[in-house]
């Protein structure tokens, strides 16, 4: 299991260029790629997207590329600047200045020469870029796996808590029949009709209310959802399970809400409220799972 939060950076330096690839990923319902590609790499964008898709399944992915061509041993002469220097020198002499601006002096003036950048070949860029991108992606995957391991541990602890609460709810549910029996008997006694109490009618009324408050099916389904959630946690680390866990956690919440609404016993209501809190924490964390 992997998280959707991660970071990775890789760099490479060749005789022609310095290259940096930086990747940041955060939560998203789908795989949302945002590539900031230098002009020189526009033709490679589709290939870069496919490379990312081969490593990541979900999350918002921010990719930033920095490409800096290196300077060659060749220099270009800034002719316009030289002409400007010569023109200024003529004006200075016209104003009475002494001396000549010779070639040696001109060559030492700032900006006269500028280093020529290496011309990058598309083949050289592509090969180095893909390799650097893969290195950065591997670091992202590793960081997401570490975060996923922490999430998995948190899920397991919360599932244990939820299983314990479910067991306690099931134990309390055995008291529902007796609760209604006592409640109905007290109503009859209050009306002063105890001497005409029809035990068969009382039993029917008890069963009627108990049936409306029966939470056995909800408990069974809740236990099944917990078991299924645990099975997905034990699946392959590279398998994207975020959407499946999100669906299961929604179902767990639905069953717990039904238990809360149907139960007449305060003890069960208290346990169900606590269970809802645990499930909400699980659902919140599920949003981080790839």
N, C-alpha and C positions, 0 to 999 in steps of 0.2 A: 504494500500500500504506500502510495506517495502523496505528499501534500502538493498543493498548487503554488506554494510560495517558495521561491528559490532565486539564486543569483549565481552567475558564472562569468568569468572574464578570462580571456586568453589573448596573448599577443605574439607577434612574430616579426622578426627583422631579417630582411634580405639585403642583397647589394642594391636592389632597386627601390625598396620601400620599407616603411615601418607601418605595421598593421595592428589595430586593437579591435577586438570584438567584445562587447559587453551585453549581457542578457539579464533581464530582470523579469520575474514572473509573479503574478498575483492571481487572486480568485476570479473566475469567470465561469459562466454556465457552459460556454463552448470554448473552442480554441480560437482565440482572437489575436491575430498577429499584427503588430505595429512595427514596421521596418523603417528605420531612418537610414537610407542608403545614399552614399556619395554618388555624385554624377557619374563617376567612372564605373560604378557597379550597377547601373540601371538595367543593363542587359542581363544581369545574373539574378534579378530579383526572384523570378519563378523558381529557379534552382535552389535558392536560399530558403524559400518557403517550404519546398518539398523536404529539404534537409531537416528543418525544424519539426515538420509534421511526422517525420520518421522517429523522432525522439520524444515528443510531447503530445498528449491527447487532449488536455483541457487547460484552461487558464488564459489570462491575458498576458501576452508575451511582448515585452519591449526589447527590441534589438537596436543597438547603436554601433555603427561601424566608423572607425577612424582610419583613414588612409593617407599617409604622408610620403610622397615620392622623395627620394634622396637626391642630393645634388651630385652632378657628375663632375669630372675634372675639366670640363669645358666651360668657358665663360662667354657671355655676350657683351658686346660693346654698346653702351647706351649713347648712340650718336647724337641724339637730340640734346642730351645733357652736356656732352662735350662741346657742341656748338654754343650752348648757352654759356658755358664757362669761358670760351674764347671771346664771345661777345661782351661779357662783363669785363674781361681783361682789357679789351680795346677801349671801353668806356673809362676804365680806371686810368689808362695811359693818356687819354684825351684830357683828363682832368689834371694831368701832371704827374701821374704815377710813373715810377721807374721800374725797369726790369722786364724780362720776357717770360711768358708762360710756355715752357718747353714741354716736349713729349713726356719726359721723365716726371715732371711735376704734375702734368695732367693725369697720368696713370695712377697717381697716388691720391687723387681727389675722390671723395666719397660718392658712390653710386655710379662711377664711370663703368665699372665691370660688375656684372651680376652672374652668379653661378647658374648654369643651365640645368634644369631638372631632368632626371632620367626619364626617358620615354617608356612608359609601362606597357608591356604586351598583355593583351587580354588573356592569353594562355597562362602567363605567369601569375596574374592577379587571381584568376579563377582557382587554380590549384592551391595556392597559399590561403586564399580566403576560405575555401571549403574545409581545409584541414584545421584552420584556426577556429572556424565556427563549430566544427565537431568537438574540438577540445573544450570550448566554452559550454556547449550543450551537455557534455558529459559531466562537467562540474555542476551545472544546473540540476541535472538528474540526481546526482549524488546528494546535493543539498536538499532536494525535495524528498529523497528517500529517508534522510536523517530526520527531517521534520515529520515524515509519515510514521516513522517508528515511534516518535513521541506521541503522536495522535493515537496510534494503535494502543499504546499502553493506557492512555487516558480513556479510550473507549472501553477497554476490557474492565477497568475499574468501575466505570459507570454502569456497565452491563451487569456486573456482579451485584451492585447496589440495587439495580432495577429487578433482578431475579429475586433477591431477598425480599424486596417490598411486595413482589407478586405472590411469593409464598405466604407472606403474612396476611395479605388480602384474602387469599384462598382459605386460610385458616379461619379468619374472621367471618367469611361468607357462610360458614356452617351455622352461624348464629341467627341467620336471617329468618328462618322458619319460627324459631322460638321467639324472636323479636315481635313478629306479627301476631303470634298466638297471645302473648302477654298484652300487646296493644289492644287487640280486639276484646279480650276478656275484661280489660279495664273499662273500655267503652260501654260494654254491656252492664257491668256492675254500676257504673255511673248513672245509667238510665234506670237502675232499679229493676232489671229484668233477669237477674241471675237465676231465679227459680224457673224460668222458661227457656233456659239456655239449651239450644239444640246443638249437640256436639257434632253431628254430621254437617249441619250448616256452618258451624264454626270452622270445621276442617276444610270445607270448600272455600270459605272466605280466606283462610290462611293460605291455601294453595294458590288462590287467585292472585293475591298480593305478592306472594313469594315468586310466582312465575314472572310477574312483571318486573321483579327485582333480581331475577336470576342472572348472575354474572359469570356463570361457569364457562360459557362459550367465549366470552371476552378474555377470561383468564387463560384459557387454552390457546387462543389465537395470539395473545400477548407473549406467552412462553414460546410459541412457534416463531414469532418475529425475532425474539431475542436470540434464539438458536440459529436462525438464518443469518442474522447480523454477524454472529460469531463465526459462522462458516465462511462468510465473505472476508472477514478479517484474516482468516487462515489461508486464503487463496494466494496465487502468485503475486509477488511484489510488483511485477510490471503490468498487471491487469488493472485497467481503470475501473474502479468500483464506486466512485463518488455518487453517481446518479442512482445506483441500486441502493446504496446505504441511505440516501436521501428519501427514497420511496418507502423503505422499510421503517425509517424513523417516523415518517408521517403516519404510517399505519399503527405503529406503537402508540403514538399520541392519540389517534382516533379511538383505540380500544380503551385507553386509560380515561379519556373523557367520558366514554359510555359508562364505564364502571363508576365514575364519580357521579354521573347523573342518575344512575339507577339505584345506587346503594342507599338504604335507609339508615345505615349505622354510622354514627360519627367516627368510630374507629377506622372504618373502611374509607370514609371520606378523607380523613387526615392522611392516611397512607397513599391514597390516590393523588392527593395534592402534592405530596412529596415525590411521588412517581412522575407526575407531570413536570416537575422542576428538573428531575434527572433527564427526562426525555428531551426537554427544551435545550439543555446543555449539550446533549448528544447531537441534536439537529443543528445547533449552532456550529459545532465542530465539524460536522459532516460537510458544511459548505467549503471547508478547506481541502477536502479530499479530491484528488484527481479522478 
